[in-house]
Amino acid sequence: MNIANLLAGIASFSWILAIGVVVFIVVQSSRGKSIRNASTVIIIAVALAIVLSVVSSGLVFINPQERGVVISAVSSKGYREPALTPGLRWIIPFAESVV
């Protein structure tokens, strides 16, 4: 298992956790219980999920026997000129993809 897939799984789990925190706080407040620092907890959970999602979408693992062509929305040609070599590589999150 490579680190890029592991980080994507952690990002997915963090979104589930953030949604769970929001649901828990809403349920507790609807029952009349006051929760201190509820907005801070929600902001931290959502911020962590966003950061992990951005980082995981920017990391790409290229297997040793493969090369990666980067399809880019920011490049004038529509792709990066040099192919990615094997290993863990960084691309621009949400603007590039690797084939």
C-alpha positions in Angstrom: 0.0 0.0 0.0 1.4 3.4 -0.9 1.3 6.5 1.1 -0.9 8.4 -1.4 -3.7 5.8 -1.0 -3.3 5.7 2.7 -3.6 9.5 2.9 -6.7 9.4 0.8 -8.3 6.9 3.2 -7.4 9.1 6.1 -8.9 12.1 4.4 -12.1 10.2 3.8 -12.2 9.1 7.4 -11.6 12.7 8.6 -14.7 13.8 6.6 -16.8 11.1 8.2 -15.5 12.2 11.6 -16.2 15.9 10.9 -19.8 15.1 9.8 -20.2 13.0 13.0 -19.0 15.8 15.2 -21.5 18.2 13.6 -24.3 15.7 14.0 -23.3 15.1 17.6 -23.2 18.8 18.5 -26.6 19.4 16.8 -28.2 16.5 18.7 -26.8 17.6 22.0 -27.9 21.2 21.5 -31.4 20.1 20.4 -31.7 18.3 23.7 -30.9 21.5 25.5 -27.4 20.6 26.6 -24.9 23.4 26.3 -21.6 22.4 24.6 -18.7 24.7 25.3 -16.5 25.5 22.3 -18.8 23.7 19.8 -18.0 26.1 17.0 -14.2 25.7 17.6 -14.5 21.9 17.5 -16.5 22.1 14.2 -14.0 24.5 12.6 -11.0 22.4 13.6 -12.6 19.1 12.3 -13.6 20.6 9.0 -10.3 22.4 8.5 -8.4 19.2 9.2 -10.6 17.3 6.7 -10.0 20.1 4.1 -6.2 20.1 4.6 -6.0 16.3 4.4 -8.2 16.2 1.2 -6.0 18.8 -0.5 -2.8 17.1 0.4 -4.1 13.6 -0.6 -5.3 14.9 -4.0 -1.8 16.4 -4.7 0.2 13.3 -4.0 0.6 10.7 -6.7 2.5 7.4 -6.5 4.1 6.2 -9.8 5.0 2.5 -9.8 8.6 1.6 -10.7 7.8 0.1 -14.1 5.6 3.1 -15.1 5.8 6.8 -16.0 3.1 9.4 -15.5 1.8 12.0 -17.9 0.4 15.0 -16.1 -2.8 16.4 -17.7 -2.9 20.0 -16.5 -5.5 22.7 -16.6 -2.8 25.4 -15.9 -0.4 24.5 -18.6 -0.6 26.1 -22.0 -0.2 22.8 -23.8 -2.7 21.0 -21.6 0.0 18.6 -20.2 3.4 18.8 -18.5 6.3 18.3 -20.9 8.4 15.9 -18.8 6.8 12.6 -17.8 6.8 11.9 -14.0 9.4 9.3 -13.0 8.6 6.5 -10.5 8.1 7.4 -6.9 6.0 9.7 -4.8 5.3 12.9 -6.7 3.5 16.2 -6.1 1.0 17.7 -8.5 -1.2 20.8 -8.3 -4.3 19.6 -6.3 -7.6 19.6 -8.3 -6.0 21.2 -11.4 -3.9 18.3 -12.6 -4.3 14.6 -13.0 -1.9 11.8 -13.9 -2.4 9.1 -16.5 
